[in-house]
Amino acid sequence: MVPKSDAADVVIVGGGMGGLVLALSLARMGRTVAVVERQAKLAPYARGELLQPNGLRILDRLGLSEKLKTLPAHTAHRYHFHRIGGGKLCTVDYRMLPPPWNYTLITLPHHLLNLLLQELERTDHVRLLTGTDFKDLLIHRNKITGIRVEKEGRLIELHAPVVIGSDGAHSRVRERLGIRSRLHTYREGYLTMVIPRPAGFDDEARYYVGRGEILGLFPVSDRELYLFYMIPVIDRETIKQQRVETVTATIATIDSDLAEPLRTVASWDQVGYMSCVCVRAERWTADGAALIGDAAHAMNPHVAQGRNQAMEDAMALAEVLEDGFLSGDFSQARLNRYEKKRRPDVERLQRMGDELTLLWNTALPPLAWLRDRIFKGMARHPEVRERVVRTISGLEIRPLGILDRLRVFLP
Ligand SMILES: Cc1cc2nc3c(=O)[nH]c(=O)nc-3n(C[C@H](O)[C@H](O)[C@H](O)COP(=O)(O)OP(=O)(O)OC[C@H]3O[C@@H](n4cnc5c(N)ncnc54)[C@H](O)[C@@H]3O)c2cc1C
């Protein structure tokens, strides 16, 4: 039972999806957990997110499938890819996969996080400290013994034999562990909006690619549509000097179904912005500590797997931690089993994310031509489409090989 005191079996820094799924699975194993989250409360944000089949399978394993059905969310099987100003390029249909994990669920992330928080409240094994900022690791005789945090201007020490950094791409835990990493900020980020959902989005989402232009339209409930529109990072501030209507009018020219719903966006306060980063950490573990999710390996959102991979990490790490409790060993050598299991899939997805970024975001005509040709080739080859769906679903991560590429490229 936890921790009214300041000691727990595990301390997790970061109450995002990775941290909360890890806390829940450890609590289900009977371990006590303290979760430290910088934000005071979950604020809704103008963005949506896609739960892939692998993420849905994990939530099912945690017994949350029925509760998921009660969330404002939308089930989508089909993703239509269009050329901006041109026709349809390809449709990716998740029903190519065997049931039950042959669909995606699109929702607003705070609904998912709230669901997990409610679940955590039902266990007396987890203590959640919100509005609490991780400052440093506690080290005694060269061994990690916990963390120092700041809450309401006061420094507090939390003790545990193992500390998990689930604190996102700019992880301070990673930095304090002295783990070297390469952090790359992509040249493009996204304006995001949630608008009334027009007719015609039953069971489907739309993705438009052009020359240096991307628009994604994902229904997030019966009434709402999540929209993301790519812009160069350097334009992030200057774009806001325009009237928001100028930008929404440009977006409406891409898909005329949006003209009416976009009239509800009357101010920049209704528009979010998200930058995209990639993190490649040289290692994910240390003696008495591990990193999960974006802290270890943020990836480009084109693969729509970041959050789902954070959950995969959490499940894999929970098993390794349980072994650690039984043996009393949280050495790097032992925790490294988690990294060994997870790293190959993650690196494949990161490479795929970078490749998609090069082709999808491009403003260069030859690359845009190549991209469209690949989409059209995929439309002709169901076996290649199936391989792509298996990979982005997170169920079997095997990006296209050379033969598949030749097949889609040749007429
Ligand atoms: C435009 C865009 C679209 C995306 N779409 C998708 C998608 O459709 N599907 C998908 O799976 N992924 C998507 N992602 C990726 C996904 O959002 C991330 O991969 C995911 O949120 C990572 O989860 P996490 O738990 O590792 O980290 P985070 O969600 O970043 O959570 C980290 C938490 O740590 C807290 N924290 C940070 N520092 C401290 C500190 N010092 N002390 C205490 N707390 C701290 C933060 O407040 C935060 O709550 C998208 C990303 C972008 C940019």
The ligand as an SDF file (V2000), in Angstrom:
LIG
                    3D

 53 58  0  0  0  0  0  0  0  0999 V2000
    1.8260   16.5020  -34.0330 C   0  0  0  0  0  0  0  0  0  0  0  0
    1.9490   15.2130  -33.2660 C   0  0  0  0  0  0  0  0  0  0  0  0
    0.9940   14.2050  -33.4590 C   0  0  0  0  0  0  0  0  0  0  0  0
    1.1140   12.9860  -32.7980 C   0  0  0  0  0  0  0  0  0  0  0  0
    0.1930   12.0130  -33.0330 N   0  0  0  0  0  0  0  0  0  0  0  0
    0.3360   10.8060  -32.4620 C   0  0  0  0  0  0  0  0  0  0  0  0
   -0.6050    9.7610  -32.6980 C   0  0  0  0  0  0  0  0  0  0  0  0
   -1.5770    9.9350  -33.4280 O   0  0  0  0  0  0  0  0  0  0  0  0
   -0.4150    8.5560  -32.0800 N   0  0  0  0  0  0  0  0  0  0  0  0
    0.6510    8.3390  -31.2570 C   0  0  0  0  0  0  0  0  0  0  0  0
    0.7970    7.2280  -30.7490 O   0  0  0  0  0  0  0  0  0  0  0  0
    1.5530    9.3150  -30.9920 N   0  0  0  0  0  0  0  0  0  0  0  0
    1.4220   10.5200  -31.5710 C   0  0  0  0  0  0  0  0  0  0  0  0
    2.3140   11.5170  -31.2850 N   0  0  0  0  0  0  0  0  0  0  0  0
    3.4170   11.2480  -30.3630 C   0  0  0  0  0  0  0  0  0  0  0  0
    2.9480   11.2560  -28.9040 C   0  0  0  0  0  0  0  0  0  0  0  0
    2.2570   12.4480  -28.5820 O   0  0  0  0  0  0  0  0  0  0  0  0
    4.1410   11.0760  -27.9650 C   0  0  0  0  0  0  0  0  0  0  0  0
    4.9780   10.0940  -28.4720 O   0  0  0  0  0  0  0  0  0  0  0  0
    3.6500   10.6560  -26.5780 C   0  0  0  0  0  0  0  0  0  0  0  0
    2.9180   11.6870  -25.9910 O   0  0  0  0  0  0  0  0  0  0  0  0
    4.8170   10.2550  -25.6920 C   0  0  0  0  0  0  0  0  0  0  0  0
    4.3290    9.8790  -24.4390 O   0  0  0  0  0  0  0  0  0  0  0  0
    5.2840    9.9630  -23.1530 P   0  0  0  0  0  0  0  0  0  0  0  0
    4.4480    9.4760  -22.0210 O   0  0  0  0  0  0  0  0  0  0  0  0
    6.5780    9.3070  -23.4280 O   0  0  0  0  0  0  0  0  0  0  0  0
    5.6350   11.5150  -23.0070 O   0  0  0  0  0  0  0  0  0  0  0  0
    4.7150   12.8050  -22.8330 P   0  0  0  0  0  0  0  0  0  0  0  0
    3.3460   12.5640  -23.3700 O   0  0  0  0  0  0  0  0  0  0  0  0
    5.5030   13.9310  -23.3990 O   0  0  0  0  0  0  0  0  0  0  0  0
    4.5870   12.9610  -21.2700 O   0  0  0  0  0  0  0  0  0  0  0  0
    5.6530   13.4320  -20.4920 C   0  0  0  0  0  0  0  0  0  0  0  0
    5.0760   13.9950  -19.2010 C   0  0  0  0  0  0  0  0  0  0  0  0
    6.1630   14.3390  -18.3470 O   0  0  0  0  0  0  0  0  0  0  0  0
    5.8820   15.5740  -17.7170 C   0  0  0  0  0  0  0  0  0  0  0  0
    7.1620   16.1820  -17.3300 N   0  0  0  0  0  0  0  0  0  0  0  0
    8.1230   16.6690  -18.1400 C   0  0  0  0  0  0  0  0  0  0  0  0
    9.1520   17.1500  -17.4220 N   0  0  0  0  0  0  0  0  0  0  0  0
    8.8360   16.9620  -16.1190 C   0  0  0  0  0  0  0  0  0  0  0  0
    9.4980   17.2550  -14.8850 C   0  0  0  0  0  0  0  0  0  0  0  0
   10.7050   17.8570  -14.8490 N   0  0  0  0  0  0  0  0  0  0  0  0
    8.8730   16.9160  -13.7310 N   0  0  0  0  0  0  0  0  0  0  0  0
    7.6500   16.3120  -13.7470 C   0  0  0  0  0  0  0  0  0  0  0  0
    6.9840   16.0150  -14.8810 N   0  0  0  0  0  0  0  0  0  0  0  0
    7.5640   16.3320  -16.0540 C   0  0  0  0  0  0  0  0  0  0  0  0
    5.1180   16.3570  -18.7660 C   0  0  0  0  0  0  0  0  0  0  0  0
    4.3410   17.3830  -18.1870 O   0  0  0  0  0  0  0  0  0  0  0  0
    4.2770   15.2680  -19.4110 C   0  0  0  0  0  0  0  0  0  0  0  0
    3.0040   15.1360  -18.8020 O   0  0  0  0  0  0  0  0  0  0  0  0
    2.2010   12.7570  -31.9170 C   0  0  0  0  0  0  0  0  0  0  0  0
    3.1450   13.7700  -31.6880 C   0  0  0  0  0  0  0  0  0  0  0  0
    3.0330   14.9780  -32.3610 C   0  0  0  0  0  0  0  0  0  0  0  0
    4.0700   16.0390  -32.1260 C   0  0  0  0  0  0  0  0  0  0  0  0
  1  2  1  0
  2  3  1  0
  2 52  2  0
  3  4  2  0
  4  5  1  0
  4 50  1  0
  5  6  2  0
  6  7  1  0
  6 13  1  0
  7  8  2  0
  7  9  1  0
  9 10  1  0
 10 11  2  0
 10 12  1  0
 12 13  2  0
 13 14  1  0
 14 15  1  0
 14 50  1  0
 15 16  1  0
 16 17  1  0
 16 18  1  0
 18 19  1  0
 18 20  1  0
 20 21  1  0
 20 22  1  0
 22 23  1  0
 23 24  1  0
 24 25  2  0
 24 26  1  0
 24 27  1  0
 27 28  1  0
 28 29  2  0
 28 30  1  0
 28 31  1  0
 31 32  1  0
 32 33  1  0
 33 34  1  0
 33 48  1  0
 34 35  1  0
 35 36  1  0
 35 46  1  0
 36 37  1  0
 36 45  1  0
 37 38  2  0
 38 39  1  0
 39 40  1  0
 39 45  2  0
 40 41  1  0
 40 42  2  0
 42 43  1  0
 43 44  2  0
 44 45  1  0
 46 47  1  0
 46 48  1  0
 48 49  1  0
 50 51  2  0
 51 52  1  0
 52 53  1  0
M  END
$$$$
